Amino acid sequence: MAGTRRGISAGGTGVVDAVGANCAVPGVWPPVTIGDRRFVDGGVRSVANADLAAGYERVVIVAPVAQGTGPLMPSPGDPGVAAGAGG
């Protein structure tokens, strides 16, 4: 699967599309097209998407299915990891 990590911003997307994209898992439920982009659940990329918290002082990650499903964070060399994530 190729693509870039991109979030859905509040206010620019309807609830139905946002929830549909959050449920979209390849092979189970199809991607949702919003504007000119197709979205799938962030769990396809990483169980917890913990790398999105980079740069924050305190972070709590709740990942109840993390054990046995792969790393919580993608490897630093993973091309899917965007540099400078944080806030």
Phi, psi and omega in degrees: 000130178247156178154180179239152177287130179208130179270166175259121183276146178294142177091334182262355185223140177287157181300319182299314179294317181297315179293320178299316178295323179293337180266350186285112178234119182310134181087346180243307181221135187289156175301156179253131178270124176233117187066234179252019182237154177250136184240145172229169180300139179298339178293345176292325181279317184199145181301315185245348184050039184297334180297340178293343181269002180305133178096347178275148182289316180232137182218135172241124180246123177251111182228080187295344180246018186293324184294126176082004180247003179121182184289149175290327180237139175297155178299147180303330180274000181294122181298344179280353182269119180279139178286147173081020178295142179152192182188000000 
